[in-house]
Amino acid sequence: MKIKSVNPYTEEVNWTYDALSFGNCEDQIEKSRVAFSGWVSLSVGKRTTYISRASEVLRQNKRIYAEIIKKEIGKPIRLSRSRTA
């Protein structure tokens, strides 16, 4: 089965994805459980370091993410870039 991402404003198809099978979903859930068990074993300081780095990467790529938001939900780009949007 295909899943389509459609811009609600223009009705253009942004992307088309293959849906995961039930087995693939179960595999991804199990991987997330394993990752979480590793995460909770880290010290708060170490987790803070990872979260800080992730926030830097998000800020560095905010134009890319704003474009994706614009396409996915049909928002004007200025609202997609907004911190409160």
N, C-alpha and C positions, 0 to 999 in steps of 0.2 A: 504494500500500500504506500502511496506517495502522500506526503504532507506538504502543503503549499503555504508559503508566507506571502500574504497579499497586502499591498498598501491600501488601506481603506479609503484614502482620499482619491488616488488615481486608479485604483482597482488593477494596477499592474502586479504581476507575479514577481516578487523579489527573489525568492529562492524556492527550490523544491528539494525535499528530503525524502529518503527512504525511512519508513517507520521501523523502529526496532521490533524484533520478535519478542515474545514473552520471555524466552530464554535469555536473550540479550539484556532485557530489562533486569532480570534476576541477577545476571552477572554484574551489571553496573551497580546494583544495590549492594551486592556483596563486596565489591571493590570499595564502595563508599564507607561501608562498615569497617573494613580493614584500615582504610585511611583515617577514619575518625578515631579508632582505637590508638593509632600512632600519635594522632594530634593531642588527645587528652593526656598522653603520657609526657608531653613536653612541659617544661616550666612556663610560667606566665611570661617571664622575660623573653623566652625564645618565641613563644606565640606572638607576643607584641612585635618582635622584630619581623616576623613573617607578615603580619597584618600591615605594618608600616610600609614594607616593601610592596605589598599588593596595592596599597593606596597610591603609592608613587606611580606604579605602572598604569593604574586606572587614570590618574591625572595626565600622564604623558600621552595617553591615547584617547583623550576625551573627544577629540574631533572625529575620530573613527567611530566611537560609540554613539556620538550624536547623529552621525549619518545613518547608522543602523536604526536608531530610534525613529528618525524621520521616516525612513522607509517602512519600518514595521508598524507604526501606529499613525502615520500621516501627520505628525506634528510639524509645524514650521521649525526650521533649523535653530532659530534663536531660542525657542522653548525647549528644544532637545538638548541644548547646551546649558540651560539654566540649572542652577543647583537645586532649586525648589520645584522644578517641574516633575 
